[in-house]
Amino acid sequence: MTLAIILTIIIIASVAFHFLNPWTLTELASNWASMDAMLHISFAVTGLVFVAVSAFMVLAIVRYRHRPGHKAEFSPDNRRLEWWLLGLTTLGIIALLAPGLVVYYDFIRTPEDSMEVEVVGEQWRFSYRYPGEDGTFGTSDVRLVSSDNPLGLDPDDPAGHDDIIVVGGDLRLPVDQPVKVLMRAKDVLHNFFVPQFRAKMDMVPGMVTHFWFTPTSTGEFEVICAQHCGVGHYNMRGSVRVMEPEAFDEWLQAQPTFGDMLAELEDREEEDPQIARGRTIADQEGCFACHSVDGSRRVGPTWLNLYGSEVTLVDDTTVIADEAYIRRSITDPRAELTQGFPPAMPAYDFEDDVMDALVAYIRSLAQDSPDETEETAPDHASPEPDDQALRR
């Protein structure tokens, strides 16, 4: 009887907690109210099954408990009971699956008047692409991905020259406009999830997935990656800014295009070969996955204006990010950890000429780079352990 009482208390407490708990769904900001309806149906079905099974256990414990003079009756099968259980189980499964299939069908059936946006995931950031004035995306190829072409657009495809690329920034959308989101991943499995939109889809390397939604409220909403994608997964976040259509159009027209990026690359032809080599090495070694060059936050500190700056370590001491510091950060990144960043970077053992190129590139990202003649040449043979300010 004690067990029956405990089960009865569990049933009552579980039902009461469901209706009285203080946690509610995030406020809806899209057209997907059917997602909430499907969730409530799932709660109702699973709740009824839980109560029914638990109540049957209580009944069985009380009615068929051991009593003197009573003997259990052997019954090898009960066809009537089996058919009842089969029928009820089938109805329960249908009630759980059918709403999900209906909603998912709508989730991937995009309206014809939708605007298209591409979302590209990589460790550990989201990047976005909008079609240009022609309304058509240019072709892309993973073999073309580089630090200068982060989404791998084909420079020989004229349709892509007016495409607008936003790397590591916000996804901006007009309110009350259906949006088809095309998604792909550059490295591992990611996920694009905006809780307020009830919109979520995996980003799978080697394929393009999609869904659509209509934002119904202006404001800023957080984007998170809902698939574990490595040590920096917790930091793979972004935001969606939903704007009035006029404000969105004004912002979009002010953004540089892929053609502008190509023109900028042509203007960079006279760049110092050492700096160019450092950028290439950083791209090949995957440094840009953790370090931005535009000031945005990632798993590791940004390289923009890092050189010559004062870096605060986890023990609240400070160090100047000079050439010796950068070299120590690469060869022994865990010796002195930068405050506010995880110890995620592995140690690298580069040749001196490779290290020189990386230092030259990072120095070039400082707006007020110190004069090289004022620096003391580091001892390549015995680098001292220091910080983690350069993670990967």
C-alpha positions in Angstrom: 0.0 0.0 0.0 2.9 2.3 0.6 4.0 2.1 -3.0 0.4 2.8 -4.2 0.3 5.9 -2.0 3.7 7.1 -3.4 2.5 6.6 -7.0 -0.7 8.5 -6.3 1.2 11.4 -4.9 3.6 11.4 -7.9 0.6 11.5 -10.3 -1.1 14.4 -8.5 2.1 16.3 -8.1 3.1 15.9 -11.8 -0.2 17.1 -13.1 -0.3 20.0 -10.6 3.3 21.0 -11.6 2.4 21.0 -15.3 -0.4 23.6 -14.8 1.2 25.6 -11.9 4.9 25.8 -12.9 6.2 29.4 -13.5 7.9 28.6 -16.8 6.1 29.4 -20.0 7.0 29.3 -23.7 9.1 32.2 -25.1 6.8 34.8 -26.6 5.9 34.0 -30.2 7.3 36.4 -32.8 6.5 34.6 -36.0 3.7 32.9 -37.9 4.4 29.5 -36.3 1.7 29.3 -33.6 1.1 25.7 -34.9 4.4 24.8 -33.4 3.0 25.7 -30.0 -0.3 23.9 -30.7 1.7 20.7 -31.6 3.7 21.0 -28.4 0.5 21.2 -26.3 -1.0 18.2 -28.1 2.2 16.2 -27.3 2.0 17.2 -23.7 -1.7 16.2 -23.6 -1.1 12.8 -25.2 1.9 11.9 -23.1 0.3 13.3 -20.0 -2.8 11.1 -20.5 -0.6 8.0 -21.1 1.4 8.8 -18.0 -1.7 9.2 -15.8 -3.4 6.1 -17.3 -0.3 3.8 -16.9 0.4 5.1 -13.4 -3.2 4.8 -12.3 -3.4 1.2 -13.6 -0.2 0.4 -11.5 -1.9 1.8 -8.4 -5.1 -0.2 -9.2 -3.1 -3.4 -9.7 -1.1 -2.9 -6.5 -4.2 -2.4 -4.4 -6.5 -5.0 -6.0 -4.0 -7.7 -6.5 -1.9 -7.2 -3.4 -0.9 -10.3 -1.4 -3.7 -11.4 1.0 -4.0 -14.5 3.1 -6.2 -17.1 1.4 -6.0 -15.6 -2.0 -4.2 -17.3 -4.8 -3.1 -15.9 -8.2 -4.8 -17.2 -11.2 -2.7 -18.3 -14.2 -3.8 -16.6 -17.5 -1.4 -17.2 -20.4 -3.1 -14.7 -22.8 -6.1 -12.3 -23.1 -6.9 -11.5 -26.7 -9.4 -8.9 -25.8 -6.9 -7.0 -23.6 -4.3 -7.3 -26.3 -6.5 -5.8 -28.9 -7.5 -2.9 -26.6 -3.8 -2.2 -25.9 -2.9 -2.4 -29.5 -5.7 0.0 -30.5 -5.0 2.5 -27.8 -1.3 2.5 -28.5 -1.9 3.0 -32.2 -4.2 5.9 -31.5 -1.6 7.5 -29.2 1.2 7.2 -31.8 -1.0 8.7 -34.5 -2.0 11.5 -32.2 1.7 12.2 -31.5 3.0 11.9 -35.1 0.2 13.3 -37.3 0.4 16.9 -36.0 4.1 16.9 -36.4 3.9 15.7 -40.0 1.3 18.3 -40.9 3.3 21.2 -39.4 6.6 20.0 -40.8 5.0 19.8 -44.3 4.1 23.5 -43.9 7.5 24.2 -42.4 9.3 23.3 -45.7 6.6 24.4 -48.2 7.8 27.9 -48.9 5.4 30.6 -50.2 6.1 31.9 -53.6 6.5 35.5 -52.4 9.3 34.7 -49.9 12.5 36.5 -49.9 15.6 34.3 -49.7 18.4 34.5 -47.2 21.4 32.1 -47.0 22.8 31.2 -43.6 26.3 29.6 -43.4 27.5 28.0 -40.2 31.1 27.4 -39.2 33.1 26.9 -36.0 31.9 29.1 -34.3 29.8 31.8 -36.0 27.0 32.4 -38.5 27.4 34.3 -41.7 24.6 35.5 -44.0 24.1 36.2 -47.7 21.4 38.2 -49.4 20.7 38.2 -53.2 21.5 41.4 -54.9 19.3 43.5 -57.2 18.9 40.6 -59.6 17.2 38.6 -56.9 19.4 35.6 -57.6 22.2 34.0 -55.6 25.5 33.4 -57.3 27.0 29.9 -57.3 29.4 28.8 -54.6 31.9 26.1 -54.1 33.6 24.9 -51.0 36.9 24.8 -52.9 36.7 28.6 -53.2 36.4 29.2 -49.5 39.2 31.4 -48.1 39.7 34.3 -45.7 39.0 36.7 -48.6 36.0 34.7 -49.8 34.5 33.2 -46.6 31.3 31.8 -48.3 33.1 30.4 -51.4 31.3 32.4 -54.0 32.4 31.9 -57.6 34.0 35.2 -58.8 33.4 34.1 -62.4 29.6 34.0 -61.9 28.2 37.4 -62.7 25.0 36.6 -60.7 27.0 36.6 -57.5 28.7 40.0 -57.9 25.8 41.9 -56.4 25.2 39.4 -53.6 25.6 40.9 -50.1 27.7 39.1 -47.5 27.5 39.6 -43.8 30.2 37.7 -41.9 29.7 37.2 -38.2 27.2 40.1 -37.9 23.4 40.3 -37.5 20.8 38.7 -39.7 18.4 41.6 -40.6 14.9 41.0 -41.9 11.8 43.0 -42.7 8.8 42.5 -40.6 5.7 40.7 -42.0 7.7 39.4 -45.0 7.9 35.6 -45.5 11.6 34.5 -45.5 13.0 31.3 -47.0 16.2 30.4 -45.1 18.8 28.4 -47.0 21.4 26.7 -44.7 24.7 25.1 -45.2 27.7 24.3 -43.0 31.4 24.7 -43.9 32.9 22.2 -41.4 30.7 20.2 -39.0 27.1 19.8 -38.1 25.5 23.0 -36.8 21.9 24.2 -36.1 20.1 27.5 -36.7 17.6 28.1 -33.9 15.6 31.2 -33.0 13.3 30.3 -30.0 10.9 33.2 -30.6 10.3 32.1 -34.2 9.9 28.4 -33.3 12.2 28.0 -36.3 15.0 25.4 -36.1 16.9 23.3 -38.7 20.2 21.4 -38.8 23.0 22.7 -41.1 24.6 19.7 -42.6 28.0 19.7 -44.4 27.6 18.9 -48.1 23.9 19.7 -48.5 21.5 22.7 -48.3 18.6 22.5 -45.9 15.8 25.1 -45.6 12.7 26.3 -43.8 10.6 29.4 -43.8 8.9 31.8 -41.4 7.4 35.2 -41.3 8.6 37.5 -38.5 5.7 39.3 -37.0 7.3 41.5 -34.4 10.1 44.0 -34.7 13.1 43.8 -32.3 16.2 41.8 -31.7 16.1 38.0 -31.2 18.9 35.6 -30.3 20.2 32.9 -32.6 21.8 29.9 -31.1 23.4 26.7 -32.4 21.4 23.7 -31.1 23.9 21.0 -32.2 27.1 20.4 -30.3 29.8 21.5 -32.8 33.1 21.6 -30.8 34.7 23.4 -27.8 33.3 26.8 -28.9 29.7 25.6 -29.3 28.5 27.6 -26.3 29.7 30.8 -27.9 28.1 30.2 -31.3 25.5 32.8 -31.0 24.1 35.6 -33.1 21.1 37.8 -33.4 18.2 38.5 -35.8 17.1 42.1 -36.1 13.6 42.5 -37.4 13.0 45.9 -38.9 10.4 47.9 -40.6 10.6 47.3 -44.4 11.8 50.9 -45.2 14.6 50.7 -42.6 15.6 47.2 -43.9 15.8 48.4 -47.5 17.9 51.4 -46.5 20.3 49.2 -44.5 20.6 46.6 -47.3 21.4 49.2 -49.9 24.3 50.5 -47.8 26.0 47.1 -47.6 29.0 46.2 -49.7 28.5 43.5 -52.4 30.7 40.6 -53.3 31.8 42.6 -56.3 33.0 45.3 -53.9 35.0 42.7 -52.1 36.6 41.6 -55.3 37.6 45.1 -56.2 39.1 45.6 -52.7 41.2 42.4 -53.3 42.5 43.9 -56.6 43.5 47.1 -54.7 45.4 44.9 -52.3 47.8 43.5 -54.9 50.6 45.8 -53.7 50.3 44.6 -50.1 53.5 43.6 -48.3 54.2 39.9 -49.3 55.0 39.1 -45.6 51.6 40.3 -44.5 49.8 38.5 -47.4 51.6 35.3 -46.4 50.6 35.7 -42.8 47.0 36.0 -43.8 47.2 32.9 -45.9 48.8 30.9 -43.1 46.2 32.0 -40.7 43.5 30.9 -43.1 45.1 27.6 -43.7 45.6 26.9 -40.0 42.0 27.7 -39.2 42.8 30.8 -37.0 39.8 32.7 -38.3 37.5 30.2 -36.8 38.3 31.6 -33.4 39.8 35.0 -34.0 38.0 37.8 -35.9 39.7 40.6 -37.7 36.8 43.1 -37.5 36.5 43.4 -33.7 33.6 40.9 -33.3 33.8 38.4 -30.4 34.5 34.8 -31.0 36.0 31.9 -29.0 39.3 33.8 -28.9 40.2 37.5 -28.8 39.9 39.6 -31.9 43.1 40.4 -33.8 41.9 43.9 -34.6 44.1 46.3 -32.7 45.5 43.5 -30.6 49.1 44.3 -31.4 50.5 46.9 -28.9 47.3 46.7 -26.7 47.2 45.9 -23.0 45.8 42.4 -22.4 44.3 41.4 -19.0 45.0 37.9 -17.9 42.8 35.6 -15.7 44.8 36.6 -12.6 44.0 40.3 -13.3 47.6 41.0 -14.3 48.2 42.8 -17.6 50.7 42.3 -20.4 51.5 44.3 -23.6 50.7 42.4 -26.8 54.1 42.9 -28.4 55.9 40.5 -30.8 57.3 38.4 -28.0 53.8 38.1 -26.4 52.3 36.9 -29.7 54.9 34.3 -30.2 54.5 33.0 -26.7 50.7 32.9 -27.1 51.1 30.6 -30.2 53.7 28.3 -28.8 52.3 28.0 -25.2 48.7 29.4 -25.1 47.8 27.9 -21.8 50.7 29.4 -19.8 48.9 32.7 -19.3 45.2 32.7 -20.1 43.3 35.8 -21.3 40.5 36.9 -19.1 37.1 36.1 -20.5 38.1 33.4 -22.9 38.3 29.6 -22.5 41.5 27.6 -22.7 40.6 26.2 -26.1 43.7 26.8 -28.2 46.2 24.1 -28.8 50.0 24.8 -28.9 51.7 25.3 -32.3 55.3 24.7 -33.2 55.8 26.8 -36.3 59.1 27.5 -38.0 60.5 31.0 -37.5 59.6 32.2 -40.9 56.0 31.2 -40.4 55.8 32.9 -37.1 57.3 36.0 -38.6 54.6 36.1 -41.2 51.8 35.6 -38.6 53.2 38.4 -36.4 53.5 40.7 -39.4 49.9 40.1 -40.4 48.6 40.7 -36.8 50.7 43.8 -36.6 49.1 45.1 -39.8 45.7 44.9 -38.1 46.6 47.5 -35.5 45.4 50.9 -36.5 48.3 52.5 -34.7 51.0 49.9 -35.2 54.2 50.6 -33.3 57.3 51.2 -35.4 59.1 48.0 -35.9 62.4 49.7 -35.3 61.4 50.4 -31.7 60.8 46.7 -31.1 63.4 44.4 -29.7 63.9 41.3 -31.8 62.7 38.2 -29.9 64.8 35.2 -29.1 63.5 32.6 -31.5 65.4 29.8 -29.8 63.9 30.2 -26.4 60.3 31.5 -26.5 58.9 32.2 -23.1 55.4 30.8 -22.2 52.7 33.5 -22.1 49.2 34.0 -22.9 46.3 32.6 -24.8 45.3 35.7 -26.5 45.7 34.0 -29.9 43.6 31.0 -29.9 43.9 29.0 -33.0 
